[in-house]
Amino acid sequence: MDKVIIRNLRARGIIGVNAWEREKPQEILINIVLFTDNRAAEASDDIADCVNYRTVAKKVLAHAESAARYTVEALAGDLARLCLEEPGVARVQVRVEKPGAVRFADAVGVEIERARA
């Protein structure tokens, strides 16, 4: 299976369980791997045969910045479902991290993998 990768997509949104985390947007770091079959796109060299990573990134950003989720787990699940709605995406890995959330760590977060049912 081939992969389309979106690396270190930065969103600013409300995420967290503490009252102070719900007051103003904070940085959310998102990494996505979309599993697909690129053979048709390879042969045709036509964007219509590709998983459009720009479209996926826009949808992911819009959701991450408006969802106001309490947990990174819930946001990761939301983003995985969005990705699986895209034609040609068979499976997805989503990593959602909160930079600076824990002292002495660059970031904390979760990584999930989901497949089309």
C-alpha positions in Angstrom: 0.0 0.0 0.0 1.3 3.5 -0.9 1.4 6.4 1.5 0.5 10.1 1.3 2.1 12.0 4.2 1.2 15.3 5.8 3.9 16.1 8.3 3.8 18.7 11.1 0.6 20.4 10.2 0.2 23.2 12.8 -3.3 24.2 14.0 -4.4 26.6 16.7 -7.4 25.4 18.6 -9.0 24.9 22.0 -8.0 21.6 23.4 -7.6 20.4 27.0 -9.5 19.6 30.1 -8.3 22.5 32.3 -10.2 25.7 32.5 -7.1 27.7 31.4 -6.7 25.5 28.3 -10.3 26.4 27.2 -9.7 30.2 27.3 -7.5 30.6 24.3 -6.3 28.5 21.3 -3.1 26.7 21.7 -0.8 25.0 19.2 -1.8 21.5 18.0 0.6 19.5 15.9 -0.9 17.0 13.5 0.8 14.2 11.4 -1.2 12.1 9.0 -0.3 9.1 6.9 -3.0 8.2 4.3 -2.7 4.7 2.9 -3.8 4.4 -0.7 -3.1 2.9 -4.1 -1.2 5.4 -6.2 -0.9 3.2 -9.4 -3.7 5.0 -11.3 -2.2 8.4 -10.4 1.3 7.2 -11.3 0.1 6.1 -14.8 -2.2 9.0 -15.6 -0.2 11.9 -13.9 -3.7 13.4 -13.2 -4.7 15.0 -9.9 -8.1 13.5 -10.3 -6.5 10.1 -9.7 -4.6 11.3 -6.6 -5.6 11.6 -2.9 -5.5 15.4 -2.8 -3.4 16.2 0.3 -4.2 19.9 0.1 -8.0 19.2 0.4 -7.3 16.8 3.3 -5.0 19.3 5.1 -7.7 22.1 4.8 -10.4 19.9 6.2 -8.2 18.7 9.1 -7.1 22.3 9.9 -10.7 23.6 9.8 -11.9 20.9 12.2 -8.9 21.0 14.6 -9.3 24.8 14.9 -13.1 24.7 15.5 -13.8 21.4 17.4 -12.8 22.5 20.9 -12.3 18.9 22.0 -11.2 18.1 25.6 -8.8 15.3 24.7 -6.3 14.6 22.0 -7.8 11.1 21.7 -11.2 12.5 20.6 -9.6 15.0 18.2 -7.5 12.2 16.6 -10.6 10.1 16.1 -12.4 13.0 14.5 -9.5 13.6 12.1 -9.2 9.9 11.2 -12.9 9.8 10.3 -12.5 12.9 8.1 -9.5 11.3 6.3 -11.3 8.1 5.7 -14.1 10.0 3.9 -11.7 10.9 1.2 -11.9 8.8 -2.0 -9.1 6.3 -2.3 -8.0 6.4 1.4 -8.1 2.8 2.7 -6.4 3.4 6.0 -5.0 6.3 8.0 -2.6 7.0 10.9 -3.2 10.2 12.8 -0.9 11.7 15.4 -2.1 14.6 17.5 0.3 16.4 19.8 0.2 19.3 22.2 3.6 21.0 22.3 4.7 22.1 25.7 1.9 20.4 27.5 4.3 18.6 29.9 7.4 20.2 31.5 10.6 18.9 30.0 8.9 17.3 27.0 8.7 18.7 23.5 5.1 17.5 23.2 2.6 14.9 24.3 -0.1 13.2 22.3 -1.6 10.1 20.8 -1.2 8.2 17.5 -4.1 6.1 16.2 -4.6 4.0 13.1 -8.0 3.4 11.6 -9.2 1.6 8.4 -12.3 2.0 6.2 -15.0 -0.4 7.5 
